[in-house]
Amino acid sequence: MEVGGDGDSGRKHFVLVHGLGHGAWCWYRVVTMLRAAGHRATALDMAASGAHPARLGEVRSFEDYSRPLLDAVAAAAPGERLVLVGHSLGGLNLALAMERFPRKVAAAVFLAACMPCAGKHMAITLEEFMRRITPEFFMDSKSIVLNTNQEPRTAILLGPKLMAEKLYDQSPKEQDLTLATMLVRPGTQFIDDPIMKDETLLTDGNYGSVKRAFVVAMDDASSNQDMQRWIIDLSPGVEVEEIAGADHMAMCSKPRELCDVLLRIAAKYH
């Protein structure tokens, strides 16, 4: 990742974080558009995701999983303030980075994402999502028991039918869905990680001080509007944007519209 500031105050640096089982690759359309608009865009692989070399069983905690983002934000040059973008589970990676480095973040954008609130534990949105879905939700996905040095942990490998019907249902099938079925890796939500249950972790002074925006994917078949609105209601005053026709993978189904939203938010808060 390129680090360091630049002399053009209008040039933003976007750092993009994927969701469960995905990787930096899923942002390829949006990264291309942001760079074409004259901005810096860095898509990251969380640990054991995308092209990251670790195996999931080697990732001991949610903090270890988030380490690529934490390191990237820490490496930002003095005075450089990033625009963080998190999709789905990636919203929790953002929350941890915002709490640790609030002065390095100009704004955080949660795209159909887990967006916790200060004073409550980070797993609250995951728990509510799991409460709302039916046992059949994960369809043809595979549950995997990881061999770790700690207690056994369960991971999930997203199935092609699930991706086709609930994640990429509005996205180009011959491109993005095919790419996803080739590149997804097993992922875990770390829902039982101690850091997820710590109600004192996210504070108003750090996490709560960063400007936040939530982008609603209006046609998300996996996390419907009711669930997304419930997340928004946890944090009154958060800016809300909507993208019509966007499925869960809005960066694939509506990349131009998402890029425009990101540019508007960045211009407002940088």
N, C-alpha and C positions, 0 to 999 in steps of 0.2 A: 504494500500500500504506500502511495506517495504521501508524505507528511510535509508540514510546513505551510506557512501562510503565503499570501500573494498580495500584490499591490492593488488589485481591482476589487473594490469593496462590493461591486455588484455581482461578483462571481461567487456562487455558493458551493459548499461541499456537502453533498448528500451521502449518507452512509446507510445502506439498505440491508435489512436482516430478514431472512426467510422464515417460514413456518415449519411445522413438524414434518420431518422426513425429507425436506427439500434442501436446496443449497443456493449459492449465489447465482447459479445458472438460471433460475426462474425469473430473474430481473433483467434478462438480456435486452428485452425491448425497451424498457424504461431507461436503463443505463445508456443505451444508444441515443435515445431522445434527449436526455438531460445533457449529455456531452455535446450533442449537435446544437443545443441551445446555449453553449458556451460555459457550462458549469462542470464542476468535478463530481464524479459519481463513483462510489466504491461499494460494490456488493461483496458481502463477507460470507464465508462458510463458518457456521458455528462448529464446535468440536464434534468430530465424527459425522459431519454432514458434508454433502457435496463432494469436493475434492480434498477435504481435510483428511490427513493421513491416519488419525486415530480411529480405533474401533470403539463402538458405543459402550461395550463392556469395560473399556479402559477409562471412561469418563465418570469420575466418582461423584460429581455433584453438579447442581445447576450452575454454580459459579464456574466450575471447570468448563462446562458446556458453553458458557457465555464468555469465556476468556478471550476469544478472538475479538469480540466487540469491546470488551473492557480495555484490552491492550491498544486497540486502534484509537479509542477516545483519549486514553491517557497520552498517546503519542502526538496528539494534535499540538501544533505549535502554540506558544504563548499568544493570546489574542485571537486565535482562530476559534470560531464557534460553529459547530456542526449542526446540520439538520439530520436528525435520526429518523429513519422510517422503518417500522416494524410491521410485519404481516402475521396475522394469526398468533401462534405461540410466540413469535418474535417480539410481540409487544412486551413480554415479560423480560426479555433480554434488555430492551430499551429501558424499562423501569429500573433495573439494577444499575445500568450505566448512568442514568439520570441522577440516582441517589448518590452515586460515588463521585460524579464529575459534573455537577449542575452548571458550573461556570463555563464549561466547554461546549454546552449544548444550547443553541439558539432556539430550537423548537424540536418537538418530537411529534411524529405523525403515526397514528395507530390505524392501520388499514385492516378493517374487519378483524381486529386484533384483541387479544387479552389486554385490557387497560385497567390495572388495579388503581386503587385510590389510597392516599396517605391515611395512615391509621388503621388499615385493614391488611390482612396477610395477602400475599401475592396470588395464592391459589384460589382466591374467592371466585374468580371468573371461570376457572377450570372446573371447580366443583359445581357451579351453577350450570355450566354447559353439560356436564356428565349427568346431572339430575334431570335435565330436560330431554335428553335423547332417549330413544328406545334401544333395547338390546340388539336390534337388527341394524343399527345405524352404520356400523363399520363393514357390513356386507362381506365382501370377499377378502378383506384385509386379514393378515396373519399375525397372530400373537406369538411373540418370541420371548423365551426366558433367557436372560443374559447371564453369562458366566462372569461374575465379578469377584473382587477380593472382599466384598462386603456381603450383605444379604442379597439373595437373588432379586433381580429387578426385571420387570416385564417391559418389553418394547413392542411396537406395532409397525408392521410393514404395510403401507397403504396399498390396497388392491386396485387393479385396473378398472374394475366395474365401479367401485366407490369413486375413483377419480373422475371417471367419465360421467357419472350421474350426479355427483354432489360437489365436485371441486372445479372441474373444467367443462361443465355442461354448456357454457356460452363461449368457450375459447376455441380457437382453430384446432380441430381434431387431428389433422394431418401434420401439424407442427408441434404445438405445445403439449397436447395430450400424449402424443407419441414420445416426445422428448422426456416427459415426466415419467412415463412407464419404464423408460430405460435408465433413468438417473436417480429415482427416489431410493433412499436408504432407510433402514429401520430407525425409528425415532422414539423417544420417550418424553413424557410431560414432566417428569421429576416431581410429581404431585405430592409425594411423601418426603421430599427433601426438607430438612429443617429450615432452610432459608425461605421456603415457600410458606411455612406456617408462622413465621415471625411477624407478629402484628406491630412490632416497633421498628421494623426495617425501613419502611418508606415514610419519610418525614415531610412535613409541610415546608420546612426550611430548605430542603434539598430537592427531592423529587417534586414536591408541590410548587416549587418556585419556577420550574421550567414550563414554558408555554406549550400547551398540548392541543392537538387537533385529532379528531376521530373521523375517519372516512368510511361512510356506510356503503357497502356493496349491496345495491338495492335488490339484486336478483341472486343473492347468495343462497344456495340450496342446502348448505351445511350449517351455517350460522345465520338464521333468518333475521329479518329486521327486528323482530321482537327481542331477540337475544342481544343484538347489537345496541338497541335502544336501552335495554336494561343496563348494559355496561356504561353507556353514556350517562345514564341517570345517577350512577355512583359518583360522578364527578361533575356537579353542576358548574356551569360556566365554561366548560371545555368547548372549543370551536368545533362545529360539525359541518362536514361536507358530504354530499351524496353523489354517487355515480350510478346513473340509471343504466340498466342492462349489464351491470358488472356481476359476474359470478364470484365465487370465493377467490379465484385467482385473477383478481382485477388487473394485475400487471400484465396478464396475457389477453384477457377478453376486452379490456378497455385501456390499453397502454397510453394512448394519446390523451384521453380524458384524465387519467391518473397523473400523467406528467404535468398537465396544465394545473391540476389541483396542487401538486407539490410546489410548482413554481409560484403560485399565488401565496401559499402559506409561507414559503421561504422569504418572499419579498416583504411580507408583512412583519415578520418577526426577527429577521437577521439583524 
